[in-house]
Structures are given as C-alpha cells and as structure tokens.
Amino acid sequence: MSILLCLLKRNNRLFLLALMVLCLTLVPVAAWADGDIKISIADPDKPDGANYEGTTVYKVLETPTVIYGENRALGTLRVTGKEGIQEPLRQGNKILVSLPAGLSYMQVPNAENYKNYVQWPETVDGMKNQIADAPGAPGVKFIAGTPRSITLEVGNIDQNGENVFLDILFNKEDFSTVRVSKLLDIAEEYQTHPAEEVTRLDFVKIYADVVIPFDGSLKESDESLTGNFSDLPELTAKEEQAISGLIHSGLVAGYPGGAFKPEEKITRAEAVAMVGRLFPEAEQRPVFKDKLPGWAVGHINGAAARGLVIGYPDGTFRADHTIIKSEALALLQRLLESYCSPN
C-alpha cells in the first residue's frame, strides 16, 4: 500500500491533511467541484508498492487552494521519522512520488532540476537532519523522472543527526507546480470500469477539457453548434463554447448530413485522429500491421510518432474497434503530459 497525500474540500477551499492513507480534493476553475487528488509515496523496490509508514510520519506544511490550470501549487509534504525510531530511512532507500491521472508536473524532473521537487533542510526546530550532504554524496540522489513522477534515493545518512526531514515539494513555479486538468474528475471512474465503451460526446467533452486550457493556439468559441449539428443534446454554455472551439479549429468533425451522433460509441480511429489533428500529419508509411482508414492514417501516425498512442501487442491498431475507458484515459493523459517541458 502506498501513502497518499489528500486535499479535503471545506467551504469551497481545499485543505491539505496528513492521514495514514491521505486523499487530495480539488476545485475547478469556473465552479467549485468535488474530486480526489491522490498523491502516492511508495517504495519502488517493493513489488507491492510498500511504503515507510512503519518508520515515518507525514505532515503537510501548507494548505493551498487548488483550481484547474497551470502552475498550481499543491503545497509541501514533510516526511519525518516516528518517535523512538533511531534510523527511519537508510542510505539506499528509494522513494517514488506519483501524481494521479489528470495532473502532470510543469517540467519533467531530472538530475539538474530535482531540488525543485525535494529538499532536505539541515535542521528543523533545532534538530539536525540525518539526511545530509557529504563530500561526493548528496543527501538525496535523483534516480528517474516522468511528467507525473519522481524517483529518489537516500544518498547519505549522518549518524549524528537527530531525525529524518525530507520535504516533497509541489510549489516551485514552472517545476514542481502542476497542471491540473478536468481529466481528474473522470479518472477514478474510468479506472474502476476500464472495459466500458465511451460515447462520442463524452470523449469530445473530456478532450476539450484537456486540450483547450493548455494549448495556446486553441480558444473557446461563442458560435452556436446548432448550425453544424441537428442531433446534439442540450449542453451547458461552457460545454458548447469548448466543443465549438474544437469544431471550428478543425479538430472535431461530424458525419455527412449534419449529424454528430453523440450517443454512438467512438472508435479508436475517431478518438486518436481527433488528438492527432493537433499535430502535423506524419508520413503515410505503415506504423501498425493492420490497415488504417485513409481519412485518419496521417493523424493516427502523427499521434503514434509522439508516443500518444500505441497499438496492441500483436502490432495492430484495430481502428474500427470502439475505444474503452482505460484506452481513452491513457490517450488523454499522454496528451496532457505532452505539454510538460522535458527540461
């Protein structure tokens, strides 16, 4: 089991709490809403993702308000040793910090910038930190980073220290602050029912929520959708503006005759082509073993070239298959992470 950092919403504000199993709750940009942000802290060397809860305790140092958008600060989580434990963490112990689906760091952690993601103060309240730099051995080493995780290793332990103090940061602008997307709202449900299919309208709504806030070339549109499609259900003004923006940008299209077919299940080709239209079309050379529809092949290849979509183990894409929730979530999460600066 991994430790989770949780935000709980009260009176339209989010408060960080430190619990044994910690859970985070979020607020949207335009309206307050409930949702959980679960930040996992685990031991990557343990097959079951075990953590250090037997030897450490977790304290949240800040209580930020979190809204959707870029450069959102989630605060700082301090890891300290439990009272009576002589050596809560040992040299060589690894720590994996993971953000949930729907979030990504502003910049991918690496060996040069990782101190924007973790700190180990020399002293706290007059107590000397056991995690300390030594000649040729930093107190904490960088191991690996992805758009939503960082893996660290305890590099040196000072036996003269009085306790362990390790600060996990989510507040350094353009580094450990995060992009928070509305993908977070549906991630848990999609993970709970991974094999369920997705309708065209549901996918387009989520796609708009992921791409419009973070892609400077896209804007919402006030142009009515009724002139484009005759079969769309009633939408909120915000939904209509977002979907209209995608349509007028050429990213989303309907069927001949003015139909959108909102309740029809979306195929893998349709979903990936929508995402692929954000980028220049790739070469028409085969990427997958099976044949792709002519109208979508360049966009699907473009998405594949950027690592946004992968095929099945047998090398096929299966364009006509309906996309399932686990696939849709993976596709849109990779799209969100593509906005994360690599260095």
N, C-alpha and C positions, 0 to 999 in steps of 0.2 A: 504494500500500500504506500502511496506517496502522500507527502504533506501537501495540503492545498491552502493557498492564501485566499481569503474571502473578503469581498466587499458586501455589506448589507445595506439596503436602502431604507432610510427613515426620513419622513418629511421631505421627500424629493432631494435628499442628499445621500451620498454614499460614504459609509464609514468603514474603514479597514478594521477588521477584528482578527486577533490571533487565537485560533482554536486548534484543538488536536487535529481535527480534519477541517481545514479552513475553506471557506467558499466565498467568491467575489461577486457583488451585484452591480449592474451597470445602468447608466441613463443615456437616452438618445439625445441627439442634437435638437430636434424640433419638439419633442414631447418626452416627458418622463415615462420610463417603462421599466418593468422588472426583467432581469436576466442575470445569469450567474457567470462570473469570470473566475475560472478555477485555474490557478497557477500552481503547477506541480513542482515539488522539490524532492528529488529521489536520488538513489544511488544507482548509476548506470551499470555498475559491475554486478549487481544482483539481478538474477533472472526475473524475479517477481517485482522488481522496482522498489525494493525495500528502502526505507529512509533511516534517519538517525534519531527518530523520535524517542528512543530509549535513553539517549545520552544528551539530547539538546532540547531547547525550548525556542519558541518563535515569538517575536514581539514586533508589532507594526509601529513604526515611528511617526507616521503621518496619516492624516485622514482626508484624502483628496476627494473632490467631486469629479466624477468621470463622465464625459459625454462622448458621443461618436465623433470621429475626426482624426486629424493628425496631431502628433506631438502631445499625446495625452499622458499625463503623469499618473502612475498608479501608486507612487509612494516608495517607501523603503521597508524591507523586511529584515530584521536583525536576528541572526541565529546566534544563540549563546549556549553555553554548557549548563546542564542541570546541576543544581546544588549537590555537592558531595561527589561528583564525578571528576576524577583527577585529570583525565585526558579525554574530553568529549569527542574530539576529532584527532585523527592521527595523520602523520605525513603519508601521502599517497592516497588518502581517501578522496574519492571523486564525488562531485555534486552536479546533478543535471537539473537545470531550471527550465521549465517549459511553459510557454503561453498556450492558451487554448485556441481552437479553431475560431476564426473571426478576428483575431489580433495578429499583429506582427510588429517586431521592433522597427524603429525608423531606419536603423542601419544594422547590417549583419555584424555580430561580434567577431572580432579577430584578435590576433596576438598583439597588435599595436593599439587597439582602442578598448580592450576589455576592462580597463579600470574605470570606464564609464558605466559598467554593468555590475561591478563588485568592488567593495573596499574592505580593508581590514585595519581599522584605526589602531594606533599604538597603545592608547589607553582609553578606557571608558569608566567614568566615575572613579577615577583614581586607580583602577585595576589594570594591570599590564596584560596585554593581549598575548595569548600563547601563539597565535598565528602572527608571525613576524618575519620580515625580510632578513636574510643573511647573505653574506658575500656569495654571489653566484647562484643564489636560491631565493626567489621571491616567495613571500608568504603564501601566495596563491598563484598557480600557473593556469594559463589558458590551454584548453585541450581542443575544443571544437565549438563552432557556432553555426547557426542556421537563422533564417529570418524570424523564427519564433522559439529558439532555444539557445542556451549556452551551457557548455560542459566545462567544469573547473576541477582542479586538483589541488589539495592542500600541499604546498611545496616545502614548507618548513614549520616546525613546531619548536618554540622556545620553552624549554622545561622550567624556566624561571617565571614564566607567565602565570597569571592567576586564574584566567578563564579564557574561553574562546569567544571572539566577537567577529562575526562575518556579516557584512551588510550587503544584501542583494538589492540593487538599485533599479528603479523604473522611473527615474526622474531627470536624467541627463538629456537635455534637449538635442534632438537630431541623432541620438544614440539609443539610450535605453528607454526613452519615452516610446509610446507605441501608437500604431494606427489601430483604431477601434472601429470595426465595421458592423453593420447590422446583420452580417452573416452569423454573428454571435447568437442572435435571437433564435435561429433555427438549428444551430449546430447540434445541440444535445438531442433534439427530436430526430434529426436526420441520422445521428449516430445510434439512436435507440431503434430505429426502423430502417436499417441500411438498405434493405432489398426492395423497399416500396418505390413505385414509379413517381415521376414528377410531371405536373401539367405544364403546358407551355406558359400559361400566365404566371404560375408560381415561380418558374425559373426566371422569367424576364423581370419580375419584381425584385428577386434577390440579386440578379445580375446588375440591375440598375443601382441597387443599394451598395454594391461592392465597388462598381467602377466610377460612378459619377462623382462621389466626394473626393476621389484620389487621382483622377485623370484630368489634368488642366485643360485638355482640348475638348472636353465634353461639358455640356450645360443642359440644365432642365429647360423645357420648352413650354410656353403657355398655349401653344397651338392645340386646338381640340383634336381628340382622336376619332371623333365620330365621323369626320370626313374621310378617314382612312379605313376604318373597320366598322362593320354593321353589327357584329356579334359580341362586342366586349361588354362585360357586366359593369355595373356601377362601380367606379373607383373613387378613392379619396382624391382630393385635389393634388396632394403631394405625389401619389402614385401616378396619376395621369401626367403630371409635369415630367416625372422621371422617365416613364415609358415613352412619352412623346419625344423626349430628348434623344433617346436611343434610336427611335424610328427615323427621326429627321437627320440623324448622323449616319444613317445607313447601316447601323449595326443589327437592327431587328427588322424583319420583313414578315408579311403575312402571305396569304395564298391568293391566287387569281380570283377575281370577283369580289374582293373586299372583305374576305373572311380572315379572322385571326385564329379561330378555333382554340379559344382559351382553355377549355377543359380537356383537350386532346393531350395525350401523353407525348412529351417531347422526345425526339430521338437523339441518339448520341451525335449524329451528324449535325442536326439543327443546333444543339446546345454548343458544341465545340466550334462550329462555324461562327456563331454569334460572338464568341470570345476571340476567335482568330481574326475577325474583321478589325479588331483594334490595331493589328499589326500588318505590315506589308505582306502580301501573299508570297508564300515560299514556292520553290520550284515544283513543277508538276511531277517530278520523279517519284517513284513509289517509296513510301515510308513504311507502309503496312503491307502485309501479304495479300489482303483481300482488296477488291476494287472499291474505290470511293466514288460517290456521285460527283459528276462533273462540276455542278454548281458550287460544291463545297470543298473540293480537293485542295485548292490553294490555301484556303483558310484553315483547314484541318492540319495541313502540313506546316503552316506558319505557327500554329499553336504547339504542334509537336516539336518544332525546332527550338522553341523557347522553354521546353520542358513542362508545358502546362497540361499536356495530356500524354498518356502512354497507352499502348494497346494491351491486349490480353497476352498471357504467357506464350501462346502459340503464334504471336506476331500479327494477329488480326486486329482490326479496329471495330468491325461489326456496326457499320454506320446506321443501319435500319433498326437496330435494337433500341428500345427505349432506355433512356438514361435512368439509373436508380439513384436513390438519395445519397448513398455513400460516394458514388462517382461524381455527382453534381457538387457535393461538398468539397471533395478533393480538387476538382477543377477550379472552383471559385476561390478556394483557399490559396491555391498556387497563383492564381491571378492577383489576389491581394498581396501575396508575398513578392510578386514581381515588381511592386513599387518600392520595395525595400532596397536601399542603396547597398551594394555589395562591399563598399569600402569607403 
